Amino acid sequence: MKKIENNNLIQNNNDEMSEHYDFDYSKAKSNRFAPILAEQNGFIKLQPDIQKVFQTSDQVNNALRSIIHAIPKRNKRKMQNA
């Protein structure tokens, strides 16, 4: 197992997590992308099997619009009496 020294920290060069990490939270910065993400209220994460079928958001939107148009529309009076 090869060890690499980086910024006075010795890290294992494998995929295992160390038992303990020392983080210096005094140097932490706020997320500069948070305001942008807050504005994006329509973000939806797709499952990997769905991502294989739809590569773009336009493809997903067109499929969902087709489903919406296929749903029978109810009479407003029937919905109010329910």
LOGUFI-148015 format. One record per atom (N, C-alpha, C, O): atom name; residue in three letters; x, y, z; residue number from 1. Coordinates in steps of 0.05 Angstrom, whole numbers, plus 5000, padded with zeros to 4 digits. Example, Ala and Ser with C-alpha at 12.3 -4.5 7.8 and 13.67 -1.06 7.14 Angstrom:
site name: N resn: Ala east: 5264 north: 4886 up: 5156 resi: 1
site name: CA resn: Ala east: 5246 north: 4910 up: 5156 resi: 1
site name: C resn: Ala east: 5264 north: 4934 up: 5156 resi: 1
site name: O resn: Ala east: 5285 north: 4934 up: 5169 resi: 1
site name: N resn: Ser east: 5257 north: 4955 up: 5142 resi: 2
site name: CA resn: Ser east: 5273 north: 4979 up: 5143 resi: 2
site name: C resn: Ser east: 5258 north: 5001 up: 5157 resi: 2
site name: O resn: Ser east: 5268 north: 5023 up: 5161 resi: 2
REM end
This chain:
site name: N resn: Met east: 5017 north: 4977 up: 5000 resi: 1
site name: CA resn: Met east: 5000 north: 5000 up: 5000 resi: 1
site name: C resn: Met east: 5018 north: 5025 up: 5000 resi: 1
site name: O resn: Met east: 5034 north: 5028 up: 5018 resi: 1
site name: N resn: Lys east: 5015 north: 5042 up: 4980 resi: 2
site name: CA resn: Lys east: 5031 north: 5065 up: 4977 resi: 2
site name: C resn: Lys east: 5019 north: 5088 up: 4993 resi: 2
site name: O resn: Lys east: 4995 north: 5093 up: 4992 resi: 2
site name: N resn: Lys east: 5035 north: 5103 up: 5007 resi: 3
site name: CA resn: Lys east: 5025 north: 5126 up: 5023 resi: 3
site name: C resn: Lys east: 5036 north: 5151 up: 5010 resi: 3
site name: O resn: Lys east: 5059 north: 5153 up: 5001 resi: 3
site name: N resn: Ile east: 5019 north: 5171 up: 5008 resi: 4
site name: CA resn: Ile east: 5026 north: 5197 up: 4996 resi: 4
site name: C resn: Ile east: 5024 north: 5218 up: 5018 resi: 4
site name: O resn: Ile east: 5004 north: 5219 up: 5032 resi: 4
site name: N resn: Glu east: 5044 north: 5235 up: 5020 resi: 5
site name: CA resn: Glu east: 5043 north: 5257 up: 5040 resi: 5
site name: C resn: Glu east: 5033 north: 5282 up: 5026 resi: 5
site name: O resn: Glu east: 5045 north: 5290 up: 5006 resi: 5
site name: N resn: Asn east: 5012 north: 5294 up: 5036 resi: 6
site name: CA resn: Asn east: 5000 north: 5317 up: 5024 resi: 6
site name: C resn: Asn east: 4990 north: 5336 up: 5046 resi: 6
site name: O resn: Asn east: 4972 north: 5329 up: 5062 resi: 6
site name: N resn: Asn east: 5002 north: 5360 up: 5047 resi: 7
site name: CA resn: Asn east: 4994 north: 5380 up: 5068 resi: 7
site name: C resn: Asn east: 4996 north: 5369 up: 5096 resi: 7
site name: O resn: Asn east: 4977 north: 5372 up: 5112 resi: 7
site name: N resn: Asn east: 5017 north: 5355 up: 5102 resi: 8
site name: CA resn: Asn east: 5022 north: 5343 up: 5128 resi: 8
site name: C resn: Asn east: 5001 north: 5322 up: 5136 resi: 8
site name: O resn: Asn east: 5000 north: 5314 up: 5159 resi: 8
site name: N resn: Leu east: 4986 north: 5312 up: 5117 resi: 9
site name: CA resn: Leu east: 4967 north: 5290 up: 5122 resi: 9
site name: C resn: Leu east: 4977 north: 5266 up: 5107 resi: 9
site name: O resn: Leu east: 4985 north: 5268 up: 5084 resi: 9
site name: N resn: Ile east: 4976 north: 5243 up: 5119 resi: 10
site name: CA resn: Ile east: 4983 north: 5218 up: 5105 resi: 10
site name: C resn: Ile east: 4957 north: 5204 up: 5098 resi: 10
site name: O resn: Ile east: 4940 north: 5198 up: 5115 resi: 10
site name: N resn: Gln east: 4954 north: 5199 up: 5072 resi: 11
site name: CA resn: Gln east: 4929 north: 5187 up: 5062 resi: 11
site name: C resn: Gln east: 4935 north: 5160 up: 5050 resi: 11
site name: O resn: Gln east: 4956 north: 5156 up: 5038 resi: 11
site name: N resn: Asn east: 4917 north: 5141 up: 5055 resi: 12
site name: CA resn: Asn east: 4920 north: 5115 up: 5042 resi: 12
site name: C resn: Asn east: 4911 north: 5118 up: 5013 resi: 12
site name: O resn: Asn east: 4891 north: 5132 up: 5008 resi: 12
site name: N resn: Asn east: 4925 north: 5106 up: 4995 resi: 13
site name: CA resn: Asn east: 4918 north: 5108 up: 4967 resi: 13
site name: C resn: Asn east: 4899 north: 5085 up: 4959 resi: 13
site name: O resn: Asn east: 4904 north: 5070 up: 4940 resi: 13
site name: N resn: Asn east: 4876 north: 5083 up: 4973 resi: 14
site name: CA resn: Asn east: 4856 north: 5063 up: 4967 resi: 14
site name: C resn: Asn east: 4829 north: 5075 up: 4972 resi: 14
site name: O resn: Asn east: 4826 north: 5098 up: 4980 resi: 14
site name: N resn: Asp east: 4808 north: 5059 up: 4969 resi: 15
site name: CA resn: Asp east: 4781 north: 5069 up: 4972 resi: 15
site name: C resn: Asp east: 4769 north: 5066 up: 5000 resi: 15
site name: O resn: Asp east: 4746 north: 5072 up: 5004 resi: 15
site name: N resn: Glu east: 4785 north: 5058 up: 5019 resi: 16
site name: CA resn: Glu east: 4775 north: 5055 up: 5046 resi: 16
site name: C resn: Glu east: 4776 north: 5082 up: 5061 resi: 16
site name: O resn: Glu east: 4793 north: 5098 up: 5056 resi: 16
site name: N resn: Met east: 4756 north: 5085 up: 5078 resi: 17
site name: CA resn: Met east: 4755 north: 5110 up: 5094 resi: 17
site name: C resn: Met east: 4771 north: 5107 up: 5119 resi: 17
site name: O resn: Met east: 4773 north: 5086 up: 5131 resi: 17
site name: N resn: Ser east: 4784 north: 5129 up: 5126 resi: 18
site name: CA resn: Ser east: 4799 north: 5129 up: 5150 resi: 18
site name: C resn: Ser east: 4780 north: 5129 up: 5174 resi: 18
site name: O resn: Ser east: 4757 north: 5138 up: 5172 resi: 18
site name: N resn: Glu east: 4789 north: 5120 up: 5197 resi: 19
site name: CA resn: Glu east: 4772 north: 5120 up: 5221 resi: 19
site name: C resn: Glu east: 4768 north: 5148 up: 5232 resi: 19
site name: O resn: Glu east: 4747 north: 5152 up: 5245 resi: 19
site name: N resn: His east: 4786 north: 5166 up: 5227 resi: 20
site name: CA resn: His east: 4784 north: 5192 up: 5239 resi: 20
site name: C resn: His east: 4795 north: 5213 up: 5220 resi: 20
site name: O resn: His east: 4816 north: 5209 up: 5207 resi: 20
site name: N resn: Tyr east: 4780 north: 5235 up: 5217 resi: 21
site name: CA resn: Tyr east: 4790 north: 5258 up: 5201 resi: 21
site name: C resn: Tyr east: 4789 north: 5283 up: 5218 resi: 21
site name: O resn: Tyr east: 4770 north: 5287 up: 5234 resi: 21
site name: N resn: Asp east: 4810 north: 5299 up: 5217 resi: 22
site name: CA resn: Asp east: 4810 north: 5324 up: 5231 resi: 22
site name: C resn: Asp east: 4804 north: 5347 up: 5212 resi: 22
site name: O resn: Asp east: 4821 north: 5354 up: 5195 resi: 22
site name: N resn: Phe east: 4781 north: 5359 up: 5214 resi: 23
site name: CA resn: Phe east: 4773 north: 5381 up: 5197 resi: 23
site name: C resn: Phe east: 4775 north: 5407 up: 5212 resi: 23
site name: O resn: Phe east: 4768 north: 5409 up: 5235 resi: 23
site name: N resn: Asp east: 4786 north: 5427 up: 5199 resi: 24
site name: CA resn: Asp east: 4789 north: 5453 up: 5210 resi: 24
site name: C resn: Asp east: 4765 north: 5470 up: 5200 resi: 24
site name: O resn: Asp east: 4767 north: 5483 up: 5179 resi: 24
site name: N resn: Tyr east: 4743 north: 5470 up: 5215 resi: 25
site name: CA resn: Tyr east: 4719 north: 5484 up: 5207 resi: 25
site name: C resn: Tyr east: 4722 north: 5515 up: 5208 resi: 25
site name: O resn: Tyr east: 4705 north: 5529 up: 5198 resi: 25
site name: N resn: Ser east: 4743 north: 5525 up: 5221 resi: 26
site name: CA resn: Ser east: 4747 north: 5553 up: 5222 resi: 26
site name: C resn: Ser east: 4754 north: 5565 up: 5194 resi: 26
site name: O resn: Ser east: 4751 north: 5589 up: 5190 resi: 26
site name: N resn: Lys east: 4763 north: 5547 up: 5176 resi: 27
site name: CA resn: Lys east: 4769 north: 5556 up: 5149 resi: 27
site name: C resn: Lys east: 4746 north: 5551 up: 5129 resi: 27
site name: O resn: Lys east: 4749 north: 5555 up: 5105 resi: 27
site name: N resn: Ala east: 4724 north: 5541 up: 5139 resi: 28
site name: CA resn: Ala east: 4702 north: 5534 up: 5121 resi: 28
site name: C resn: Ala east: 4689 north: 5559 up: 5110 resi: 28
site name: O resn: Ala east: 4688 north: 5580 up: 5123 resi: 28
site name: N resn: Lys east: 4679 north: 5556 up: 5085 resi: 29
site name: CA resn: Lys east: 4666 north: 5578 up: 5072 resi: 29
site name: C resn: Lys east: 4637 north: 5570 up: 5066 resi: 29
site name: O resn: Lys east: 4631 north: 5546 up: 5063 resi: 29
site name: N resn: Ser east: 4619 north: 5590 up: 5064 resi: 30
site name: CA resn: Ser east: 4591 north: 5583 up: 5057 resi: 30
site name: C resn: Ser east: 4590 north: 5575 up: 5028 resi: 30
site name: O resn: Ser east: 4607 north: 5581 up: 5012 resi: 30
site name: N resn: Asn east: 4568 north: 5561 up: 5021 resi: 31
site name: CA resn: Asn east: 4564 north: 5551 up: 4994 resi: 31
site name: C resn: Asn east: 4557 north: 5574 up: 4976 resi: 31
site name: O resn: Asn east: 4536 north: 5586 up: 4979 resi: 31
site name: N resn: Arg east: 4575 north: 5580 up: 4957 resi: 32
site name: CA resn: Arg east: 4570 north: 5603 up: 4940 resi: 32
site name: C resn: Arg east: 4548 north: 5597 up: 4919 resi: 32
site name: O resn: Arg east: 4538 north: 5615 up: 4907 resi: 32
site name: N resn: Phe east: 4541 north: 5572 up: 4916 resi: 33
site name: CA resn: Phe east: 4520 north: 5564 up: 4897 resi: 33
site name: C resn: Phe east: 4493 north: 5562 up: 4910 resi: 33
site name: O resn: Phe east: 4473 north: 5557 up: 4895 resi: 33
site name: N resn: Ala east: 4491 north: 5565 up: 4935 resi: 34
site name: CA resn: Ala east: 4465 north: 5562 up: 4949 resi: 34
site name: C resn: Ala east: 4443 north: 5581 up: 4939 resi: 34
site name: O resn: Ala east: 4421 north: 5572 up: 4934 resi: 34
site name: N resn: Pro east: 4449 north: 5607 up: 4934 resi: 35
site name: CA resn: Pro east: 4428 north: 5624 up: 4923 resi: 35
site name: C resn: Pro east: 4418 north: 5615 up: 4896 resi: 35
site name: O resn: Pro east: 4394 north: 5617 up: 4890 resi: 35
site name: N resn: Ile east: 4435 north: 5605 up: 4879 resi: 36
site name: CA resn: Ile east: 4427 north: 5595 up: 4853 resi: 36
site name: C resn: Ile east: 4410 north: 5570 up: 4855 resi: 36
site name: O resn: Ile east: 4389 north: 5568 up: 4842 resi: 36
site name: N resn: Leu east: 4418 north: 5552 up: 4873 resi: 37
site name: CA resn: Leu east: 4403 north: 5528 up: 4877 resi: 37
site name: C resn: Leu east: 4375 north: 5533 up: 4889 resi: 37
site name: O resn: Leu east: 4356 north: 5519 up: 4883 resi: 37
site name: N resn: Ala east: 4374 north: 5554 up: 4906 resi: 38
site name: CA resn: Ala east: 4348 north: 5561 up: 4918 resi: 38
site name: C resn: Ala east: 4328 north: 5570 up: 4897 resi: 38
site name: O resn: Ala east: 4304 north: 5567 up: 4900 resi: 38
site name: N resn: Glu east: 4338 north: 5583 up: 4876 resi: 39
site name: CA resn: Glu east: 4321 north: 5593 up: 4854 resi: 39
site name: C resn: Glu east: 4311 north: 5570 up: 4837 resi: 39
site name: O resn: Glu east: 4290 north: 5573 up: 4824 resi: 39
site name: N resn: Gln east: 4325 north: 5548 up: 4836 resi: 40
site name: CA resn: Gln east: 4317 north: 5526 up: 4819 resi: 40
site name: C resn: Gln east: 4298 north: 5508 up: 4834 resi: 40
site name: O resn: Gln east: 4306 north: 5487 up: 4845 resi: 40
site name: N resn: Asn east: 4273 north: 5515 up: 4834 resi: 41
site name: CA resn: Asn east: 4253 north: 5500 up: 4849 resi: 41
site name: C resn: Asn east: 4242 north: 5475 up: 4835 resi: 41
site name: O resn: Asn east: 4227 north: 5460 up: 4847 resi: 41
site name: N resn: Gly east: 4250 north: 5470 up: 4810 resi: 42
site name: CA resn: Gly east: 4239 north: 5448 up: 4796 resi: 42
site name: C resn: Gly east: 4259 north: 5425 up: 4792 resi: 42
site name: O resn: Gly east: 4255 north: 5408 up: 4775 resi: 42
site name: N resn: Phe east: 4279 north: 5424 up: 4807 resi: 43
site name: CA resn: Phe east: 4300 north: 5404 up: 4804 resi: 43
site name: C resn: Phe east: 4290 north: 5377 up: 4814 resi: 43
site name: O resn: Phe east: 4280 north: 5375 up: 4837 resi: 43
site name: N resn: Ile east: 4292 north: 5356 up: 4798 resi: 44
site name: CA resn: Ile east: 4284 north: 5329 up: 4805 resi: 44
site name: C resn: Ile east: 4306 north: 5310 up: 4798 resi: 44
site name: O resn: Ile east: 4317 north: 5312 up: 4775 resi: 44
site name: N resn: Lys east: 4314 north: 5293 up: 4816 resi: 45
site name: CA resn: Lys east: 4335 north: 5273 up: 4811 resi: 45
site name: C resn: Lys east: 4322 north: 5248 up: 4800 resi: 45
site name: O resn: Lys east: 4303 north: 5237 up: 4812 resi: 45
site name: N resn: Leu east: 4333 north: 5239 up: 4777 resi: 46
site name: CA resn: Leu east: 4322 north: 5214 up: 4765 resi: 46
site name: C resn: Leu east: 4339 north: 5190 up: 4774 resi: 46
site name: O resn: Leu east: 4362 north: 5192 up: 4779 resi: 46
site name: N resn: Gln east: 4326 north: 5167 up: 4775 resi: 47
site name: CA resn: Gln east: 4339 north: 5142 up: 4781 resi: 47
site name: C resn: Gln east: 4356 north: 5134 up: 4758 resi: 47
site name: O resn: Gln east: 4350 north: 5141 up: 4735 resi: 47
site name: N resn: Pro east: 4378 north: 5118 up: 4762 resi: 48
site name: CA resn: Pro east: 4396 north: 5111 up: 4741 resi: 48
site name: C resn: Pro east: 4382 north: 5096 up: 4717 resi: 48
site name: O resn: Pro east: 4390 north: 5101 up: 4694 resi: 48
site name: N resn: Asp east: 4362 north: 5079 up: 4722 resi: 49
site name: CA resn: Asp east: 4349 north: 5066 up: 4700 resi: 49
site name: C resn: Asp east: 4333 north: 5085 up: 4683 resi: 49
site name: O resn: Asp east: 4331 north: 5080 up: 4658 resi: 49
site name: N resn: Ile east: 4323 north: 5106 up: 4694 resi: 50
site name: CA resn: Ile east: 4308 north: 5126 up: 4679 resi: 50
site name: C resn: Ile east: 4328 north: 5143 up: 4664 resi: 50
site name: O resn: Ile east: 4323 north: 5151 up: 4641 resi: 50
site name: N resn: Gln east: 4351 north: 5149 up: 4675 resi: 51
site name: CA resn: Gln east: 4372 north: 5165 up: 4662 resi: 51
site name: C resn: Gln east: 4382 north: 5152 up: 4637 resi: 51
site name: O resn: Gln east: 4391 north: 5165 up: 4618 resi: 51
site name: N resn: Lys east: 4382 north: 5125 up: 4637 resi: 52
site name: CA resn: Lys east: 4391 north: 5111 up: 4613 resi: 52
site name: C resn: Lys east: 4372 north: 5115 up: 4589 resi: 52
site name: O resn: Lys east: 4381 north: 5115 up: 4566 resi: 52
site name: N resn: Val east: 4346 north: 5119 up: 4595 resi: 53
site name: CA resn: Val east: 4326 north: 5123 up: 4574 resi: 53
site name: C resn: Val east: 4325 north: 5152 up: 4565 resi: 53
site name: O resn: Val east: 4324 north: 5158 up: 4541 resi: 53
site name: N resn: Phe east: 4326 north: 5171 up: 4584 resi: 54
site name: CA resn: Phe east: 4324 north: 5199 up: 4578 resi: 54
site name: C resn: Phe east: 4351 north: 5213 up: 4584 resi: 54
site name: O resn: Phe east: 4359 north: 5215 up: 4607 resi: 54
site name: N resn: Gln east: 4363 north: 5224 up: 4562 resi: 55
site name: CA resn: Gln east: 4389 north: 5237 up: 4566 resi: 55
site name: C resn: Gln east: 4386 north: 5267 up: 4571 resi: 55
site name: O resn: Gln east: 4405 north: 5280 up: 4580 resi: 55
site name: N resn: Thr east: 4363 north: 5279 up: 4563 resi: 56
site name: CA resn: Thr east: 4360 north: 5308 up: 4566 resi: 56
site name: C resn: Thr east: 4334 north: 5314 up: 4581 resi: 56
site name: O resn: Thr east: 4316 north: 5298 up: 4583 resi: 56
site name: N resn: Ser east: 4333 north: 5338 up: 4592 resi: 57
site name: CA resn: Ser east: 4308 north: 5346 up: 4607 resi: 57
site name: C resn: Ser east: 4285 north: 5350 up: 4587 resi: 57
site name: O resn: Ser east: 4262 north: 5345 up: 4594 resi: 57
site name: N resn: Asp east: 4291 north: 5357 up: 4562 resi: 58
site name: CA resn: Asp east: 4270 north: 5360 up: 4542 resi: 58
site name: C resn: Asp east: 4256 north: 5333 up: 4537 resi: 58
site name: O resn: Asp east: 4232 north: 5332 up: 4533 resi: 58
site name: N resn: Gln east: 4272 north: 5312 up: 4536 resi: 59
site name: CA resn: Gln east: 4261 north: 5285 up: 4531 resi: 59
site name: C resn: Gln east: 4242 north: 5277 up: 4554 resi: 59
site name: O resn: Gln east: 4221 north: 5266 up: 4550 resi: 59
site name: N resn: Val east: 4251 north: 5283 up: 4579 resi: 60
site name: CA resn: Val east: 4234 north: 5277 up: 4602 resi: 60
site name: C resn: Val east: 4209 north: 5293 up: 4602 resi: 60
site name: O resn: Val east: 4187 north: 5283 up: 4606 resi: 60
site name: N resn: Asn east: 4211 north: 5319 up: 4596 resi: 61
site name: CA resn: Asn east: 4188 north: 5337 up: 4595 resi: 61
site name: C resn: Asn east: 4168 north: 5328 up: 4574 resi: 61
site name: O resn: Asn east: 4144 north: 5328 up: 4579 resi: 61
site name: N resn: Asn east: 4178 north: 5320 up: 4550 resi: 62
site name: CA resn: Asn east: 4159 north: 5312 up: 4529 resi: 62
site name: C resn: Asn east: 4145 north: 5286 up: 4537 resi: 62
site name: O resn: Asn east: 4121 north: 5283 up: 4531 resi: 62
site name: N resn: Ala east: 4159 north: 5268 up: 4550 resi: 63
site name: CA resn: Ala east: 4146 north: 5243 up: 4559 resi: 63
site name: C resn: Ala east: 4125 north: 5249 up: 4580 resi: 63
site name: O resn: Ala east: 4103 north: 5237 up: 4579 resi: 63
site name: N resn: Leu east: 4131 north: 5266 up: 4598 resi: 64
site name: CA resn: Leu east: 4111 north: 5273 up: 4619 resi: 64
site name: C resn: Leu east: 4087 north: 5288 up: 4607 resi: 64
site name: O resn: Leu east: 4065 north: 5284 up: 4616 resi: 64
site name: N resn: Arg east: 4092 north: 5306 up: 4588 resi: 65
site name: CA resn: Arg east: 4069 north: 5320 up: 4575 resi: 65
site name: C resn: Arg east: 4051 north: 5299 up: 4561 resi: 65
site name: O resn: Arg east: 4026 north: 5302 up: 4561 resi: 65
site name: N resn: Ser east: 4063 north: 5279 up: 4548 resi: 66
site name: CA resn: Ser east: 4046 north: 5258 up: 4535 resi: 66
site name: C resn: Ser east: 4029 north: 5244 up: 4556 resi: 66
site name: O resn: Ser east: 4006 north: 5238 up: 4550 resi: 66
site name: N resn: Ile east: 4040 north: 5238 up: 4579 resi: 67
site name: CA resn: Ile east: 4025 north: 5225 up: 4600 resi: 67
site name: C resn: Ile east: 4003 north: 5243 up: 4610 resi: 67
site name: O resn: Ile east: 3980 north: 5234 up: 4614 resi: 67
site name: N resn: Ile east: 4009 north: 5268 up: 4613 resi: 68
site name: CA resn: Ile east: 3989 north: 5288 up: 4623 resi: 68
site name: C resn: Ile east: 3966 north: 5290 up: 4603 resi: 68
site name: O resn: Ile east: 3942 north: 5290 up: 4612 resi: 68
site name: N resn: His east: 3972 north: 5291 up: 4577 resi: 69
site name: CA resn: His east: 3950 north: 5293 up: 4557 resi: 69
site name: C resn: His east: 3934 north: 5267 up: 4555 resi: 69
site name: O resn: His east: 3911 north: 5268 up: 4547 resi: 69
site name: N resn: Ala east: 3946 north: 5244 up: 4563 resi: 70
site name: CA resn: Ala east: 3931 north: 5219 up: 4562 resi: 70
site name: C resn: Ala east: 3912 north: 5215 up: 4586 resi: 70
site name: O resn: Ala east: 3894 north: 5199 up: 4584 resi: 70
site name: N resn: Ile east: 3916 north: 5230 up: 4607 resi: 71
site name: CA resn: Ile east: 3899 north: 5228 up: 4631 resi: 71
site name: C resn: Ile east: 3872 north: 5241 up: 4624 resi: 71
site name: O resn: Ile east: 3871 north: 5264 up: 4615 resi: 71
site name: N resn: Pro east: 3850 north: 5226 up: 4628 resi: 72
site name: CA resn: Pro east: 3824 north: 5238 up: 4622 resi: 72
site name: C resn: Pro east: 3818 north: 5262 up: 4640 resi: 72
site name: O resn: Pro east: 3824 north: 5261 up: 4664 resi: 72
site name: N resn: Lys east: 3807 north: 5282 up: 4628 resi: 73
site name: CA resn: Lys east: 3800 north: 5306 up: 4644 resi: 73
site name: C resn: Lys east: 3773 north: 5302 up: 4657 resi: 73
site name: O resn: Lys east: 3754 north: 5292 up: 4644 resi: 73
site name: N resn: Arg east: 3771 north: 5310 up: 4682 resi: 74
site name: CA resn: Arg east: 3746 north: 5307 up: 4697 resi: 74
site name: C resn: Arg east: 3730 north: 5332 up: 4694 resi: 74
site name: O resn: Arg east: 3740 north: 5354 up: 4691 resi: 74
site name: N resn: Asn east: 3704 north: 5328 up: 4697 resi: 75
site name: CA resn: Asn east: 3685 north: 5350 up: 4697 resi: 75
site name: C resn: Asn east: 3689 north: 5365 up: 4723 resi: 75
site name: O resn: Asn east: 3691 north: 5353 up: 4745 resi: 75
site name: N resn: Lys east: 3690 north: 5392 up: 4723 resi: 76
site name: CA resn: Lys east: 3694 north: 5408 up: 4747 resi: 76
site name: C resn: Lys east: 3672 north: 5403 up: 4767 resi: 76
site name: O resn: Lys east: 3677 north: 5403 up: 4791 resi: 76
site name: N resn: Arg east: 3647 north: 5399 up: 4758 resi: 77
site name: CA resn: Arg east: 3625 north: 5395 up: 4777 resi: 77
site name: C resn: Arg east: 3629 north: 5369 up: 4792 resi: 77
site name: O resn: Arg east: 3623 north: 5367 up: 4816 resi: 77
site name: N resn: Lys east: 3637 north: 5348 up: 4778 resi: 78
site name: CA resn: Lys east: 3641 north: 5322 up: 4791 resi: 78
site name: C resn: Lys east: 3663 north: 5324 up: 4812 resi: 78
site name: O resn: Lys east: 3662 north: 5312 up: 4833 resi: 78
site name: N resn: Met east: 3684 north: 5340 up: 4806 resi: 79
site name: CA resn: Met east: 3706 north: 5343 up: 4825 resi: 79
site name: C resn: Met east: 3697 north: 5359 up: 4849 resi: 79
site name: O resn: Met east: 3707 north: 5352 up: 4871 resi: 79
site name: N resn: Gln east: 3680 north: 5379 up: 4846 resi: 80
site name: CA resn: Gln east: 3671 north: 5395 up: 4869 resi: 80
site name: C resn: Gln east: 3652 north: 5379 up: 4887 resi: 80
site name: O resn: Gln east: 3652 north: 5383 up: 4911 resi: 80
site name: N resn: Asn east: 3637 north: 5360 up: 4876 resi: 81
site name: CA resn: Asn east: 3618 north: 5344 up: 4892 resi: 81
site name: C resn: Asn east: 3632 north: 5321 up: 4906 resi: 81
site name: O resn: Asn east: 3621 north: 5309 up: 4924 resi: 81
site name: N resn: Ala east: 3656 north: 5315 up: 4898 resi: 82
site name: CA resn: Ala east: 3670 north: 5292 up: 4910 resi: 82
site name: C resn: Ala east: 3681 north: 5297 up: 4937 resi: 82
site name: O resn: Ala east: 3693 north: 5280 up: 4950 resi: 82
REM end
